[in-house]
Every structure is written in C-alpha cells, then in structure tokens.
Amino acid sequence: MNPRVLVVDDEPGVRKALQRGLRAEGMDVVTASDGPSALRLGQTGAFDVLLLDIMLPGLSGYRVLQQLRAEGVRTPVLMISAKDGEVDQADGLDLGADGYLVKPFSFVVLVAQVRAVLRRAANDGVRGSLRVGELEVDRAVKQVHWRGEPVAFSPREFALLEVLVGRAGTVVTKDELLRAVWGDEQAATRNVVEVYVGYVRRKLDAAGAGALVRTVRGHGYVASDPNLDEVMSPAGPA
C-alpha cells in the first residue's frame, strides 16, 4: 500500500501543489489548513509521515508537534517553514521533528526527505502493530490478521480500520473518519464513510470478527474487543 502523508499548511496553493506532486510519487495525501485539525489528524496515528508548517492558525506547528510527542505519537514529522534561522530549525528538531525544510524548497529534496524518514521509521519499527481483541493491524507492512489469519482490505478500508483500531474503545465520529481517511477530497461525504464502514464490517464478519466495529447511535463508530463493554463516547452527534 502507498505511504500516507498528512500535509499541513495554511496556504491553499502550497497544499494543492504538494498534494498533486506527492500523489504523482505514489503517495496517498490528506491535507489540513490549521493547527487544531493537524493535531486531531496526527493523533489518529493513521499517517506514515507529517509535513507540518510552523505558522498555522489556531495552534502553531511547534505546539502541534510538542503535543503529539507528549502523547507518545511517534509518526515522523518534517517541519516546513519560511523561517530559516538556525534557532527556528533547532527548536523544531529539539521538539522531536525528523527534519526541517525552508520555503521555498526543492520538491525533489522534499520527496527524498520523505522517503528517507519513511525508511528510518520502517527500520526503527516506529509504525508497529495495533491490536484490539484478536485483531492485529500491522501498520508497517499494512496487513490485517484475525486470530493469525490474514484479512485483505483495500488501502482506503485499511486506513479507516487503522484509525478505529488506533483509538480502540473510543467512539470516532464520521467527521473525524472523513478528515483522517479522505482529507479534503470534494467527493467525500458522510455517506461515503458509512459505505466504507460497511465494507470493513463485511470483511471482518466473513473472517469471524463481525462484532468488532460497532455503531454508537448519535455519535459514530467504535472498535473494541467484543468481550469488553467499556466505550468512551465523545460529545456531539456523529
């Protein structure tokens, strides 16, 4: 499956250019335009690398990175910024960034850095396995196993399941799934989320794990061990 990249920048032109270019390089790209959205998406653990601008509305890239690292999120992060001072770069690296690119930067160099951090992450085992009950989601090789047997999912189905299992026991709203899996794709709607949740459920059911993804009416969906009852629900509708 293709690497999943989250591009965070408040400039629409930059987001579109990076999305188009990285997709041409065989990567799946989701974009965000502000700090709070970047934090929420980063917390899902559904991405292989984050391209994170520093100057963002609502929450700076520094604060987003700091919060993610404080929560134990180890997803590789490349900072991108017009700030070219040594102190700015040092601050980003000290907070846990894996690299720092100064605007305007070479797209060729950007792609090389993305591939480099992906290789390091794979070698270091950063993207390990997620588990809920007897289901294992191996994020490094993008495979799913139920009771040791492989279950085949499309890239989009895998990304959706990865978000749900990464937040096992917590209800994930349709809007959160929409942002994490489809990003700003214009054709994506809540109905698309429902359709793909149905696909995932059918495959889990065929494998014998049909009760693992449940609907919490008025809120969203939750992945949990069928033998455990505790579910944390968010406030607000699905």
Sequence and secondary structure as in RCSB ss.txt:
>XXXX:A:sequence
MNPRVLVVDDEPGVRKALQRGLRAEGMDVVTASDGPSALRLGQTGAFDVLLLDIMLPGLSGYRVLQQLRAEGVRT
PVLMISAKDGEVDQADGLDLGADGYLVKPFSFVVLVAQVRAVLRRAANDGVRGSLRVGELEVDRAVKQVHWRGEP
VAFSPREFALLEVLVGRAGTVVTKDELLRAVWGDEQAATRNVVEVYVGYVRRKLDAAGAGALVRTVRGHGYVASD
PNLDEVMSPAGPA
>XXXX:A:secstr
   EEEEE S HHHHHHHHHHHHHTT EEEEE SHHHHHHHHHTT  SEEEEESS SSS HHHHHHHHHHTT   
 EEEEES   HHHHHHHHHTT SEEEESS  HHHHHHHHHHHHHHHHHHT S EEEETTEEEETTTTEEEETTEE
E   HHHHHHHHHHHHTTTB B HHHHIIIIITT TT  HHHHHHHHHHHHHHHHHHT TTSEEEETTTEEEE  
TT    B  SS  
